[in-house]
Structure formats: structure tokens, C-alpha cells
């Protein structure tokens, strides 16, 4: 608050000198309405500012002067000499009070009744303040007002921004000379004492540069201070109750940014009060507090500041917004069918779009949000909107903290160097990279990058400079304020720089290609490119309708991709090209020749310790040390398909013509103009997948501490399709195999087989078998397995 009060005092002092001269000129020519307007604006400004600082005496004085001047402006009162004297007395009294505030003293004692009476025309000319104070007993000031009206404030002076800009430019020149001197010192073998002195000088220059940069910075309190009055007056005019909450006023922004962002924020607030916040009776009906709330929260992250404006009003009626956009021809029915809710909300930024039911003096003409977005983007910022009908709306504004020092990339185009704000740069890619492919679309050149076709803008053509060919340069993938990507073709990306940007002449700025100029460390001049302006000049407009058309095309492409069948194209050992659906392919492996087994009835291959049925080996003659196989799976089993090699992965968009008889080939499809066979995986698993054991795995409990059980019996049981578990395992078992007299306690299972030590002791049934009767044990295991199915 002290900073705001100091600015108020300095501003009032500046205006006082000018307004007194204006008063004298107006007295000589009372018909000069322009002079009258200047005097009226002065007292009106003083009155408005007093409301923020709790200065009731000063506010009452300026308010009375404003009322009297308003009567003169309306023609209800003549500006005679007593009236002019009274106004001059008001000016003098304001000067005394402001001077006292600046000095940290009490306000001049006495009453202002004589001045107020003169303004009303009920008294004669006003005597000097000293005389009035001696003759009229002073009325004591309210005790509550004294602490505020006698606040000691820091002294300040007002400087023109142009002077600050010049100082910043001169400091930048000093930095450039320092950098050049530093290069010479590093090359020369100088006295360490001289180097140390230069290092101290460097530190002082850096601090000086930082301090000068801070001169341009201003607290956001200066932007937010008038907003409560705005909200109060507007809500009163509309018959609504609105409370404004502001947080983050201590955040600092470049003074120029604050001035340029003022109008967008005011417009957003007016929209929130007029469109968003409901009338008190409506809010009560919707079970909301009678008073609506608008909050402004400011957060700084690095070199960017985010201003978040929330309201708890009715939100945006998307259906009404879409209807207005459709009626205006901005979007079509086809585009609306695939537009997401977020895309529809962005229609609010289109020119001529408004959700107001009728045009009022406040809003409804569809002018404002598009201008607000344009102003924010001109500063290198972005604006996003979120809204939920019935709950409220949120607008998120992201801004750079300063316009004077810009983190940038320097690029070379022909023999010239330019700067590009680093905030636009998404990625830097060499056009010679294998990841890029170029194509022409009419008069435009496109580049395919990460699966997306981007417009490629050759800066040499835009700037009228002779440069390298597009296919022999660097590409700067730039992200525009709208979120769209484009590729800027430059001869070479040189370096990262912190550039101090200086404004250019209006004639140069009007071309919309540059935002300013800067000097590099070597003293050479670089122009800062206006990326958004270049994109718009090349037809890459950031309007919402164009984004929606792009979104429609993207959704159509995705729909086509969903209908396409991904497949693997391979060649068999006979050299025939075949296709197999990619969903059926689990992996592709290169296997040693020794892992294959070609039997008379079947063939297998060992892969990662598993024996897998093999197809395609009828005419197999493996000459190489390794062979390729496709592993096909149905979720439970796998089949290996012996092939020559994998050719490609493709997407089948044409219809598959089925075969008349079931077999290896499901049908044929047209691929690159050739009829290509498609493998029938269902047939393969039906005929070659039965070699695997059935899906129901039975468990067998055994005492694995016994060496004979572990080394001889266990492999036999597992080959019969059982899962072997230890005797003390907690899980349930379908079968237990016990050795006669070998266990201290019976093994728990649904069924028991006992292996006898002597053949004569075996009963010959499935539950009592001689331990070396292999055939009998296998038969018993299979019998119990079949009985459980």
C-alpha cells in the first residue's frame, strides 16, 4: 500500500501544476469546454484514488468540487469569479494535504467548511487557509482516519518510460563492450591483478543491469487496485451482488505488459459479471450463495506469470455458443460432430461471437474476447478457457515477465542472423535427418515429423533473402500461441542467447515480421522475428475455425486407421509373400539350427526353454546356422511358423477375398497392386496347436527331499502333464504319490498312489504300483487325469 500511496502523491503533484495553469486559462475563457474537462478529470481522479487510501477529508473536498464542476458542465451554473476562487481554493487545499502526506506529517488542522460553502454558492470568497484556521475552531479529525492520513511514505520520483528505455539501452551497450573486453583479456596473458579488477567490474555491471531492469518492473497491485471499484459499480448497475478476491498483487511484471494487459482483464471481468454471475434470486434458487465471487490469482514460475480468473457463475452455455458460431458460418455440422467440449469452448474467441441474449451497453456485440486474445498473443502470451455449465468459468492467462530481456535462439538465414523467442521453440531438427520427409501440397511445402504433416515455412522466402534449399537446412519446430505446430526452415541454428530487445521504428514494425532488435556480444545487430505474424502472413491463421477443420481431418484419419488391419508381411521358405494379422504375432525370433526337430509326424522347435509346435517345415532344408520363425499365439498356446524373413509391417485397408476351402490361406488381399495371401491362424491352431497339453493342469504332491523322487520320479510325472509341488506346500493337490514307508506323515491330496519297494507287494491296481513299473505308473496317471475331466 505504501508504494501505491507514493505513486498517488507523485501523480497528484504532477497534475496540480498543470491544472492550476488550466484554471487560469479557463477563467479567461469560460466557454472553453476542453479546459473544463481537464479540471473535472483532475478532481474526479483525486476523488477516486482517495477511496483506496481511506482519506475521507480529501475525498469529501474533491467530491464537492466534482459535483460543482458537473453542474457547470451541464449548464446549470455559471463559472463566475467566486466560483473560480472556490475551485482554486480547493486546488490549494489539496496541494497542502498531499504535501503533508508526502512529508509524513498530520494534515493541516482546521475545517474545510468555508471552501465547501463557497462551492455551494452560500458564502463569499474564500480566505487564505491560515486566516480561516485562526478564526474557525478546528474540528477534530476522526481518530480512525489519522493513522492512514499521516502514514509516512517513501519518497519517489516519476520518470518517463522513454528515459528508462534509453538507460536500459545504454547499459546493454556497456554489457556488450564488457563482453568484448573479456574476450581480449582471455586471449592475452595479463597481470592477475588486472583480471581481478575486470572481474569486479563485471559483477558491478551485472548488478547495475539487474537494477535497471527492475526499474521497468511494476507490481500488479497497480493493475488490480481499480478493479474492486469497477466490480462494485458494474454489479450495482446490473442489480447483482459480486465479491472480488485478488491474490498475488506482489508479483511484478514489465510496466509495458501491465498497460497492455489492462484492457483484456477489464473486459474479462465485465463478461464475468454480465454473463457469468447470476442475479441474486437465481443464485438462491440454484442453491448458491446470494453473492457471486470472482477471484484473480497470480502465480510466477520462472520467467512467466500466470493470471487465473475464476467465477462461480452460470458458466458458458456451450449449446448457445455453438449455435451462434454455426449461424455465423464459423463451423459446420460436420465439424461439430467431432469437436470436443474444449474445442467448442474456444469458439468464444471468434470475432462476432457472444452468448448474451441481447445487446446491452455492457456487452452482447461479440467484440472483446477476440481482441483480448490478440493482445495477449501479441505479448507472446497465451489464454485458455475452461467452463462447466452451472459451476463457473476459468480463464488462464500466461505472460512473459518482461519484454526487454528475451531468452532466444539465434538463427542464420543467408548472410543475416535473426532471433527467435525460445518460448516458441519445441524442437530443433536437421532436415537431413531420416525422420523427416518433404512433400508439396499446392504452393505449400509440408514436412512429416513424428507422424504429423506440418507446414514448412522457409524464412529466406518470407524475408526475401537468398538462403539454402529447404532439404539442406535446419528446421525449428515452432509452437504457436494456438497450440499448432509449424516448421521454420533456416540455414543454421547458431546459439542460445539472452537478448535485450529494443523497439524498432513503426514503419518496420508495421510489416508484422519483427518485434524488435538486439545486439549480440560481438556488436552485430539481430532482428527479433515475430513468429505469430510470420505464421499468419503465410496463411497459418490461429482462428478457431481453422483448428476445428484440422481436428475434423485428424478424426477422420483416426477413423480410417481403426478400420485398417495391421499385418506382418513375410516371405516363406519357398519365396511366397504372405500376410498374417499382427494381433496373432507374439514375437519374431532367430533360432539356432540345432533347436529344430523334424519328425515324421510332427516338428518342434525349442525357444527359451519351451518346446513349441512348428509349421512350415515340410520342405525345410536349413543351410544357415540360424533360421527365422514367427511365433503365433492365441492367448494360451503358441505355434512357430518357419519363414525366410520379415519384409514389412502394413495396414490392410482393402477387403480380404476369402478362399472357398479351409486351409492355411484365409484369403487374398490387394497389396501394392499384388494379390497377397493371408494366413488363417484359426486353421493353424486347429491343426497344429493340439500337441500342447490340455489347459487343465493337475497338481501332484511328492516328498521332494527324497533324491530318487526328485531326480527320477519327478520328470516322469511332469511328462504326464502334472505340476509337481512339494509335500509341505500349502496349496491343494489333486494327487499325491507316496513311497512305502518313506514319509513320516501321509501326504494330503484328493487321491493317493503308493509306490511299493517290491514288485510282489504291489496290488496291481491304480493306487498301489511297483516303483519301477513305468508303464503301470503312466497308465495310472493318465487314468486319474481322464477321470477328473
C-alpha positions in Angstrom: 0.0 0.0 0.0 2.9 2.4 0.7 4.0 2.0 -2.9 0.6 2.8 -4.2 0.3 5.9 -1.9 3.7 7.1 -3.1 2.6 6.8 -6.7 -0.7 8.6 -5.9 1.2 11.5 -4.3 3.7 11.8 -7.2 0.9 11.6 -9.8 -1.2 14.3 -7.9 1.8 16.6 -7.7 2.3 16.3 -11.4 -1.3 17.1 -12.2 -1.6 20.0 -9.7 0.9 22.2 -11.6 -0.9 21.7 -14.9 -4.4 22.1 -13.6 -3.7 25.4 -12.0 -2.5 26.8 -15.3 -5.6 25.4 -16.9 -7.8 27.0 -14.3 -6.4 30.4 -15.1 -6.9 29.9 -18.9 -10.4 28.7 -18.3 -11.3 31.8 -16.2 -10.2 33.9 -19.1 -12.4 31.9 -21.4 -15.3 30.1 -19.5 -16.7 28.7 -22.8 -13.6 26.5 -23.3 -15.2 23.1 -22.5 -11.9 21.3 -23.1 -10.2 23.2 -20.2 -13.3 22.5 -18.0 -13.0 18.7 -18.8 -9.3 18.7 -17.8 -10.2 20.3 -14.4 -13.1 17.9 -13.9 -10.9 14.9 -14.7 -8.4 16.0 -12.1 -10.8 16.3 -9.2 -12.5 13.1 -10.3 -9.2 11.2 -10.3 -8.3 12.5 -6.9 -11.7 11.5 -5.5 -11.4 8.0 -6.9 -7.9 7.5 -5.6 -8.9 8.7 -2.1 -11.3 5.8 -1.8 -8.4 3.3 -1.9 -6.3 5.1 0.9 -9.0 6.0 3.4 -8.6 9.8 3.1 -12.1 10.9 4.0 -11.3 14.7 4.3 -9.5 14.8 0.9 -12.2 12.7 -0.7 -15.0 15.0 0.6 -13.3 18.1 -0.7 -12.6 16.6 -4.2 -16.1 15.2 -4.4 -17.7 18.6 -3.7 -15.5 20.2 -6.4 -16.5 17.4 -8.8 -20.2 18.0 -8.1 -20.0 21.7 -8.7 -18.0 21.3 -11.9 -20.6 18.8 -13.1 -23.3 21.5 -12.7 -21.2 23.9 -14.8 -20.7 21.2 -17.5 -24.5 20.6 -17.5 -25.1 24.4 -17.9 -26.9 24.7 -14.6 -24.3 27.1 -13.1 -22.1 29.9 -14.4 -18.4 29.9 -13.7 -18.2 33.4 -12.2 -15.3 34.7 -10.2 -16.4 33.5 -6.8 -16.8 30.0 -8.2 -13.3 30.2 -9.8 -11.9 31.4 -6.5 -13.6 28.5 -4.7 -12.1 25.9 -7.2 -8.7 27.5 -6.8 -9.0 27.3 -3.0 -9.9 23.5 -3.4 -6.8 23.1 -5.5 -4.6 24.8 -2.9 -6.1 22.8 -0.1 -5.5 19.6 -2.0 -1.9 20.7 -2.6 -1.4 21.3 1.2 -2.8 17.9 2.2 -0.8 16.0 -0.4 2.4 17.8 0.6 1.7 16.9 4.3 1.2 13.2 3.3 4.4 13.2 1.4 6.3 14.6 4.4 4.7 12.1 6.8 3.0 14.9 8.8 -0.5 15.4 10.1 -3.0 17.0 7.7 -3.3 20.8 8.1 -5.6 21.5 11.0 -8.9 23.3 10.6 -12.1 22.8 8.7 -13.0 22.8 5.0 -16.5 24.2 5.6 -15.6 27.6 4.2 -14.4 26.0 1.0 -17.4 23.7 0.7 -19.8 26.7 1.4 -18.1 28.7 -1.4 -18.6 25.8 -3.8 -22.3 25.7 -2.9 -22.5 29.4 -3.5 -23.7 30.0 0.0 -20.7 32.1 1.1 -18.4 34.7 -0.3 -14.9 34.4 -1.4 -12.7 32.0 0.5 -10.0 33.5 2.7 -6.5 32.1 2.9 -6.3 28.8 4.8 -4.2 30.4 7.6 -6.9 33.0 8.3 -9.7 30.6 8.2 -7.9 28.3 10.6 -7.3 31.2 13.1 -10.9 32.3 13.1 -12.7 29.0 13.0 -12.2 26.4 15.6 -10.7 23.3 14.1 -12.9 20.2 14.0 -11.1 17.2 15.3 -10.4 14.5 12.7 -11.8 11.1 13.4 -9.3 9.0 15.3 -9.7 6.1 13.0 -8.6 8.2 10.0 -5.5 9.6 11.5 -3.2 6.6 11.2 -3.9 6.3 7.5 -3.8 10.0 6.7 -0.5 10.5 8.5 1.3 7.5 7.1 5.0 8.0 6.4 5.6 7.1 2.8 8.8 6.5 0.8 9.8 9.4 -1.5 9.6 8.7 -5.2 10.0 10.5 -8.5 8.2 9.9 -11.8 10.3 9.3 -14.9 9.2 8.9 -18.5 9.4 5.4 -19.8 11.4 6.6 -22.8 14.2 7.7 -20.4 14.2 4.2 -18.7 14.4 2.6 -22.2 17.4 4.8 -23.1 19.1 3.9 -19.8 18.4 0.2 -20.5 19.9 0.5 -24.0 23.0 2.2 -22.7 23.5 -0.4 -20.0 23.2 -3.1 -22.8 25.9 -1.3 -24.8 28.1 -1.3 -21.7 27.5 -5.1 -21.3 28.5 -5.6 -25.0 31.7 -3.7 -24.5 32.4 -5.6 -21.3 31.9 -8.9 -23.2 34.2 -7.8 -26.0 36.9 -6.7 -23.5 36.6 -10.0 -21.7 37.4 -11.9 -24.9 40.5 -9.8 -25.4 41.6 -10.4 -21.8 41.1 -14.2 -22.1 43.3 -14.3 -25.2 46.1 -12.1 -23.7 48.4 -13.1 -20.8 47.7 -10.2 -18.5 48.6 -9.5 -14.9 46.2 -11.4 -12.5 45.6 -8.1 -10.6 44.1 -6.6 -13.8 42.0 -9.7 -14.4 40.7 -9.5 -10.8 39.8 -5.8 -11.3 37.9 -6.8 -14.5 36.0 -9.5 -12.6 34.9 -6.9 -10.0 33.8 -4.6 -12.8 31.8 -7.5 -14.4 30.0 -8.1 -11.1 29.1 -4.4 -10.8 27.9 -4.2 -14.4 25.7 -7.3 -13.8 24.2 -5.8 -10.7 23.6 -2.5 -12.5 21.9 -4.2 -15.4 19.7 -6.1 -13.0 18.7 -2.9 -11.1 17.9 -1.1 -14.3 15.8 -4.0 -15.5 13.9 -3.8 -12.2 13.1 -0.1 -12.9 10.7 -1.3 -15.6 9.1 -3.8 -13.3 5.8 -2.9 -11.6 3.8 -4.6 -9.0 0.4 -6.0 -10.2 -1.2 -4.1 -7.3 -1.2 -1.1 -9.7 -3.2 -3.1 -12.2 -5.6 -4.6 -9.6 -6.2 -1.5 -7.4 -9.1 0.0 -9.6 -10.8 -3.4 -10.1 -12.8 -3.6 -6.9 -14.5 -0.2 -7.7 -15.1 -1.4 -11.3 -16.8 -4.6 -10.0 -18.8 -2.7 -7.4 -20.2 -0.2 -9.8 -21.0 -2.6 -12.6 -22.6 -5.2 -10.3 -24.7 -2.4 -8.8 -25.8 -1.2 -12.2 -26.8 -4.8 -13.1 -28.6 -5.5 -9.8 -26.2 -8.2 -8.9 -24.1 -8.9 -5.8 -20.4 -9.7 -6.6 -17.4 -10.0 -4.4 -13.9 -9.7 -5.9 -11.0 -11.6 -4.4 -7.4 -10.8 -5.5 -4.3 -12.7 -4.7 -0.7 -12.2 -6.0 -0.6 -8.4 -6.3 3.0 -8.5 -5.2 4.1 -10.2 -8.4 6.0 -7.9 -10.7 5.6 -7.5 -14.5 7.1 -5.3 -17.0 5.3 -1.9 -16.9 4.5 -2.1 -20.7 2.9 -5.5 -20.2 0.8 -4.2 -17.4 -0.5 -1.4 -19.6 -1.3 -3.7 -22.5 -3.0 -6.4 -20.3 -5.2 -3.9 -18.5 -8.0 -3.8 -21.2 -8.2 -7.6 -21.6 -8.6 -8.2 -17.9 -11.2 -5.4 -17.6 -13.1 -7.0 -20.4 -12.9 -10.5 -18.9 -14.3 -9.1 -15.6 -17.1 -7.3 -17.3 -18.0 -10.5 -19.1 -17.9 -12.5 -15.9 -20.3 -10.0 -14.1 -22.7 -9.6 -17.1 -22.7 -13.2 -18.5 -21.4 -15.3 -15.7 -22.7 -14.2 -12.3 -26.4 -14.8 -11.9 -28.9 -12.5 -10.3 -29.3 -13.0 -6.5 -32.7 -14.7 -6.8 -31.4 -17.1 -9.4 -28.4 -18.0 -7.3 -30.6 -18.7 -4.3 -32.9 -20.9 -6.5 -29.8 -22.8 -7.6 -28.7 -23.3 -4.0 -25.7 -20.9 -4.4 -24.7 -18.0 -2.1 -26.6 -14.8 -2.9 -23.2 -13.1 -3.6 -21.2 -14.3 -6.5 -17.4 -14.5 -6.3 -14.8 -13.6 -8.8 -11.2 -14.4 -7.9 -8.0 -13.3 -9.5 -4.9 -15.4 -8.6 -1.4 -14.6 -9.9 1.5 -17.0 -9.8 5.0 -16.6 -11.1 7.0 -19.5 -12.5 10.5 -18.7 -13.8 10.1 -16.0 -16.5 6.4 -16.5 -16.9 3.4 -15.2 -14.9 0.0 -16.9 -14.9 -3.1 -14.9 -14.1 -6.1 -17.1 -13.3 -9.5 -15.5 -13.3 -12.3 -17.7 -11.8 -16.0 -17.0 -11.3 -18.7 -19.2 -9.7 -21.4 -18.2 -12.0 -23.5 -20.0 -14.6 -20.6 -21.0 -16.8 -20.8 -20.9 -20.6 -23.8 -22.3 -22.4 -22.0 -24.4 -25.0 -25.1 -25.2 -27.0 -25.9 -21.5 -27.4 -22.3 -20.8 -28.2 -22.2 -23.5 -30.9 -25.5 -22.2 -32.4 -24.1 -18.7 -32.6 -20.9 -20.0 -34.3 -23.0 -22.1 -36.7 -25.3 -19.2 -37.6 -22.2 -17.0 -38.3 -20.8 -19.7 -40.6 -17.7 -20.3 -38.5 -18.3 -24.0 -38.1 -20.2 -26.6 -40.0 -22.4 -29.6 -38.8 -19.6 -32.0 -39.9 -17.0 -30.2 -37.8 -19.4 -30.0 -34.8 -19.9 -33.8 -34.8 -16.2 -34.5 -34.0 -15.4 -31.4 -31.9 -14.6 -32.0 -28.3 -16.0 -29.8 -25.5 -12.8 -28.0 -25.1 -12.7 -27.1 -28.8 -16.3 -25.8 -28.7 -15.4 -23.5 -25.7 -12.7 -21.9 -27.8 -15.3 -20.6 -30.2 -15.8 -17.8 -27.6 -12.6 -16.2 -29.0 -14.0 -15.9 -32.5 -14.9 -12.4 -33.8 -18.6 -11.6 -33.6 -19.4 -14.5 -31.1 -21.3 -13.7 -27.9 -23.6 -15.8 -25.7 -25.5 -12.7 -24.5 -29.3 -13.0 -25.1 -29.5 -9.3 -26.1 -27.2 -6.4 -26.9 -26.6 -4.0 -23.9 -24.4 -1.1 -23.2 -22.0 -3.5 -21.5 -21.8 -6.5 -23.9 -23.5 -8.6 -26.5 -21.9 -7.3 -29.6 -19.3 -10.1 -29.9 -16.4 -7.7 -29.7 -13.9 -8.2 -26.9 -12.7 -11.7 -26.4 -11.1 -12.0 -29.8 -9.3 -8.7 -29.2 -8.3 -9.8 -25.7 -6.7 -12.9 -27.1 -5.0 -11.0 -29.9 -3.5 -8.5 -27.4 -2.3 -11.4 -25.2 -0.7 -13.3 -28.1 1.0 -10.1 -29.3 2.8 -10.0 -25.9 4.0 -13.6 -26.5 1.4 -15.0 -24.1 -1.5 -17.5 -24.2 -5.0 -17.6 -23.0 -7.0 -20.8 -22.3 -10.6 -21.2 -21.1 -12.4 -23.9 -19.1 -16.0 -23.8 -18.1 -18.7 -26.1 -16.7 -22.3 -25.0 -17.1 -23.8 -24.2 -13.8 -20.5 -24.2 -12.0 -18.5 -21.3 -13.4 -15.7 -20.3 -15.8 -11.9 -20.2 -15.5 -9.6 -18.2 -17.8 -5.9 -18.8 -17.6 -3.6 -16.1 -19.0 0.2 -16.9 -19.3 2.5 -13.9 -19.9 6.3 -13.3 -20.1 7.5 -11.4 -17.0 9.4 -8.8 -19.2 9.6 -7.7 -22.8 13.0 -6.3 -22.5 15.2 -9.4 -21.9 14.0 -12.4 -24.0 15.6 -15.9 -23.9 16.1 -16.5 -27.6 17.7 -18.7 -30.3 19.8 -17.1 -32.9 19.4 -18.5 -36.4 21.2 -17.8 -39.7 19.4 -17.1 -42.9 21.7 -16.4 -45.8 24.2 -13.8 -44.6 21.9 -12.5 -41.8 21.2 -13.5 -38.2 17.9 -13.3 -36.5 16.5 -14.0 -33.1 13.5 -16.3 -32.3 11.9 -16.3 -28.8 12.8 -19.5 -27.1 9.2 -19.9 -25.9 8.2 -20.8 -29.4 10.8 -23.5 -29.9 9.6 -27.1 -29.4 12.5 -28.9 -31.1 15.4 -28.4 -33.5 15.9 -31.0 -36.2 18.2 -31.2 -39.1 16.4 -31.5 -42.4 18.9 -34.2 -43.4 17.5 -36.4 -40.6 16.0 -39.8 -41.7 12.9 -38.9 -39.5 11.8 -36.2 -41.9 10.2 -36.4 -45.4 9.1 -33.5 -47.5 6.2 -33.2 -49.9 4.4 -30.4 -51.8 0.7 -29.5 -51.3 -0.2 -26.9 -53.9 2.0 -23.9 -53.4 3.0 -25.0 -49.8 5.7 -27.4 -48.7 4.9 -29.9 -46.0 7.2 -31.9 -43.7 6.2 -35.1 -42.0 7.5 -35.1 -38.4 6.6 -37.7 -35.7 3.7 -38.8 -37.8 2.2 -35.3 -38.4 2.4 -33.3 -41.6 3.5 -29.7 -40.7 3.6 -26.6 -42.8 7.2 -25.8 -43.6 7.9 -22.1 -43.8 11.2 -21.1 -45.5 12.3 -17.9 -43.8 14.6 -17.0 -46.7 11.5 -16.7 -48.9 9.4 -14.8 -46.3 12.2 -12.3 -45.6 13.4 -12.0 -49.2 16.9 -13.4 -48.5 18.9 -15.8 -50.6 19.3 -19.0 -48.5 20.0 -22.7 -48.7 17.5 -25.2 -50.1 14.9 -26.5 -47.7 16.2 -30.0 -47.8 19.7 -28.8 -46.8 19.0 -26.7 -43.6 17.9 -26.9 -40.0 14.2 -27.0 -39.0 13.0 -25.1 -36.0 9.7 -26.8 -34.9 7.7 -23.8 -33.5 4.6 -24.0 -31.4 2.2 -21.1 -32.0 0.1 -19.5 -29.3 -2.9 -21.5 -30.6 -1.0 -24.8 -29.9 -0.4 -25.5 -33.6 3.0 -26.6 -34.8 4.9 -25.4 -37.9 8.4 -25.8 -39.2 10.6 -22.8 -39.8 13.4 -23.6 -42.2 16.7 -21.8 -41.5 20.2 -22.2 -42.8 21.5 -22.9 -39.3 20.6 -22.7 -35.7 23.5 -20.9 -34.0 23.2 -20.5 -30.3 21.1 -19.7 -27.2 21.2 -16.0 -26.2 19.6 -13.7 -23.6 18.7 -10.8 -25.9 17.9 -7.3 -24.7 15.2 -6.3 -27.2 14.8 -2.7 -28.3 11.8 -1.4 -30.2 12.0 -0.6 -33.9 10.6 2.2 -35.9 6.9 2.0 -36.6 7.4 1.7 -40.3 9.4 -1.6 -39.7 7.1 -2.9 -37.0 4.1 -2.4 -39.3 5.2 -5.2 -41.6 4.4 -7.7 -38.8 7.6 -9.7 -39.3 9.7 -8.3 -36.4 9.1 -7.4 -32.8 12.3 -5.6 -32.1 16.1 -5.6 -32.4 19.1 -6.5 -30.3 22.9 -6.5 -30.3 25.0 -9.6 -29.9 28.2 -9.8 -27.8 30.3 -9.0 -30.9 28.2 -5.9 -31.5 26.3 -7.2 -34.6 22.7 -6.4 -35.0 19.9 -9.1 -34.9 16.2 -8.6 -35.6 13.8 -10.5 -33.4 11.3 -12.4 -35.5 7.5 -12.1 -34.9 6.7 -15.8 -35.2 3.0 -15.5 -34.9 2.9 -12.7 -37.5 5.0 -14.7 -40.0 2.7 -17.7 -39.5 -0.4 -15.6 -40.1 1.2 -14.0 -43.2 1.8 -17.5 -44.6 -1.8 -18.5 -44.1 -1.4 -20.3 -40.8 -4.2 -18.4 -39.0 -4.8 -19.2 -35.4 -8.5 -18.8 -35.7 -10.7 -21.5 -34.0 -12.5 -22.5 -37.2 -9.2 -23.5 -38.9 -8.2 -25.5 -35.9 -11.6 -27.3 -36.0 -11.2 -28.2 -39.7 -7.8 -29.6 -38.8 -9.3 -31.5 -35.9 -12.0 -32.9 -38.3 -9.3 -34.2 -40.7 -7.4 -35.8 -37.8 -10.5 -37.5 -36.5 -11.4 -38.8 -40.0 -7.8 -40.2 -40.4 -8.1 -41.9 -37.0 -11.4 -43.4 -38.0 -9.8 -44.8 -41.2 -7.0 -46.2 -39.1 -9.4 -48.0 -36.9 -10.9 -49.9 -39.9 -7.5 -50.8 -41.2 -6.0 -54.2 -40.2 -2.4 -54.1 -39.1 -0.4 -57.1 -40.5 3.1 -58.5 -40.9 4.3 -59.2 -44.5 6.8 -62.0 -44.8 8.2 -64.5 -47.3 8.1 -68.2 -46.8 10.9 -70.7 -47.4 9.5 -71.2 -51.0 9.7 -67.4 -51.6 6.0 -66.7 -51.5 4.8 -63.5 -49.9 2.2 -63.9 -47.2 0.4 -61.8 -44.6 -0.5 -62.6 -41.0 -2.6 -60.4 -38.8 -0.4 -58.6 -36.3 -2.7 -59.4 -33.4 -1.7 -63.0 -33.7 2.0 -62.4 -33.8 3.6 -62.6 -30.3 7.2 -62.3 -31.4 9.8 -62.8 -34.1 12.8 -64.9 -33.3 16.0 -66.1 -34.9 16.7 -69.6 -33.7 19.9 -71.9 -33.9 19.6 -74.7 -36.4 20.2 -77.2 -33.5 17.0 -76.1 -31.8 14.8 -77.7 -34.5 13.4 -81.2 -34.5 11.9 -82.5 -37.7 10.0 -85.8 -37.0 7.9 -87.9 -39.4 4.6 -86.9 -37.9 5.4 -83.5 -36.4 8.1 -80.9 -36.0 9.1 -78.8 -33.0 11.5 -76.0 -32.0 12.9 -75.2 -28.7 12.6 -71.4 -27.8 13.5 -70.1 -24.4 13.3 -73.5 -22.8 9.8 -74.3 -24.3 9.0 -76.9 -26.9 6.8 -75.2 -29.5 5.0 -77.0 -32.4 6.5 -75.9 -35.8 4.7 -75.3 -39.1 6.4 -74.7 -42.5 9.0 -77.5 -42.2 7.6 -79.8 -44.8 10.3 -78.8 -47.3 12.7 -77.5 -44.8 16.4 -77.7 -45.5 18.2 -75.4 -43.1 21.5 -74.4 -44.6 22.3 -71.4 -42.4 23.3 -71.6 -38.7 20.1 -69.7 -37.8 16.5 -69.6 -39.1 13.7 -67.1 -38.6 10.4 -68.1 -37.1 7.1 -66.2 -36.4 5.6 -67.0 -33.0 1.8 -67.0 -33.3 -0.3 -67.1 -30.2 -4.0 -67.5 -29.3 -3.6 -66.3 -25.7 -2.8 -69.7 -24.3 -0.6 -71.6 -26.8 2.0 -70.8 -29.4 2.9 -72.1 -32.8 6.2 -71.4 -34.6 5.9 -70.6 -38.3 9.2 -71.2 -40.1 9.8 -68.4 -42.6 12.5 -66.9 -44.8 12.4 -63.3 -43.5 10.0 -60.5 -42.4 9.5 -57.9 -45.2 7.4 -55.2 -43.7 4.5 -54.2 -41.4 1.5 -52.9 -43.3 -2.1 -51.8 -42.7 -4.7 -53.6 -44.8 -7.4 -51.2 -46.0 -8.8 -53.4 -48.9 -11.3 -56.2 -48.5 -10.0 -59.7 -48.0 -11.4 -62.1 -50.6 -12.0 -65.4 -48.7 -10.9 -68.9 -50.0 -13.5 -71.4 -50.9 -12.0 -74.2 -48.8 -10.5 -74.1 -45.3 -6.7 -74.3 -45.2 -3.6 -72.4 -44.4 -4.7 -69.4 -46.6 -7.7 -67.4 -45.3 -8.0 -65.4 -48.4 -6.2 -62.9 -50.6 -6.0 -59.1 -50.4 -4.7 -56.5 -52.8 -1.4 -55.1 -51.5 0.6 -52.6 -53.6 -1.2 -53.9 -56.7 -0.4 -57.6 -56.0 -2.8 -60.3 -54.7 -1.2 -61.5 -51.4 -2.2 -64.5 -49.3 -3.4 -64.0 -45.7 -2.6 -66.8 -43.3 -5.6 -68.4 -41.4 -4.4 -68.6 -37.8 -7.6 -70.4 -36.8 -6.9 -73.2 -39.1 -3.2 -73.4 -37.9 -4.2 -73.7 -34.2 -6.9 -76.2 -35.0 -4.5 -78.5 -36.8 -1.1 -77.8 -35.2 -1.9 -76.5 -31.7 -3.2 -79.8 -30.3 0.3 -81.1 -29.4 0.2 -78.9 -26.3 -1.2 -80.4 -23.1 -4.8 -79.5 -22.2 -5.5 -76.3 -20.4 -6.4 -78.0 -17.0 -3.2 -78.6 -15.1 -3.4 -81.1 -12.3 -1.1 -81.0 -9.3 0.8 -83.8 -7.8 2.2 -83.6 -4.2 5.5 -85.5 -3.6 8.3 -85.5 -1.0 11.0 -83.7 -2.9 13.5 -84.1 -0.1 14.0 -87.7 -1.4 16.7 -87.8 -4.0 15.0 -90.7 -6.0 11.7 -88.8 -6.1 13.4 -85.6 -7.1 15.7 -87.0 -9.8 13.8 -90.0 -11.3 10.1 -89.8 -10.4 9.5 -86.1 -10.8 10.5 -85.9 -14.6 8.2 -88.9 -15.3 5.2 -87.3 -13.5 5.8 -83.9 -15.2 5.9 -85.6 -18.6 2.4 -87.0 -17.9 1.2 -83.4 -17.6 1.2 -82.9 -13.9 2.5 -79.9 -11.9 4.7 -81.2 -9.1 4.5 -79.5 -5.7 6.5 -80.2 -2.5 5.0 -82.2 0.3 4.7 -79.3 2.7 3.3 -76.8 0.1 0.1 -75.1 1.3 -1.8 -75.3 -2.0 -4.3 -78.1 -2.6 -3.2 -81.1 -4.6 -5.2 -83.4 -7.0 -2.9 -86.4 -6.4 -0.2 -87.4 -4.0 2.5 -90.1 -4.7 4.0 -91.7 -1.6 6.8 -94.2 -1.1 6.1 -97.2 1.0 7.5 -96.3 4.5 9.2 -93.2 3.1 7.1 -90.4 4.8 6.6 -89.8 8.4 3.1 -88.5 7.8 0.6 -89.1 4.9 0.6 -86.5 2.1 -2.6 -84.6 1.7 -4.4 -84.8 -1.7 -7.7 -85.8 -3.3 -6.2 -89.2 -4.4 -3.2 -91.2 -3.3 -0.8 -93.5 -5.3 1.6 -95.6 -3.2 4.8 -96.9 -4.8 5.9 -100.2 -3.4 9.5 -101.2 -2.9 9.0 -104.9 -4.0 7.0 -105.9 -7.1 5.3 -108.7 -5.2 3.9 -106.3 -2.7 2.1 -104.2 -5.3 -1.6 -104.9 -5.6 -1.6 -104.2 -9.3 -4.4 -101.5 -9.1 -4.0 -97.8 -9.9 -3.4 -97.0 -6.3 -0.6 -99.4 -5.5 2.2 -99.8 -8.1 5.7 -101.1 -8.1 8.1 -98.1 -8.1 9.8 -99.3 -11.3 6.7 -100.2 -13.2 6.9 -97.3 -15.6 4.0 -98.3 -17.9 1.8 -99.0 -14.9 2.5 -95.7 -13.3 2.0 -93.7 -16.5 -1.3 -95.6 -17.1 -2.4 -94.7 -13.6 -1.6 -91.1 -14.0 -3.4 -90.8 -17.3 -6.4 -92.7 -15.9 -6.8 -90.4 -13.0 -6.3 -87.4 -15.2 -9.1 -88.5 -17.6 -11.4 -89.3 -14.7 -11.1 -85.7 -13.5 -12.1 -84.1 -16.8 
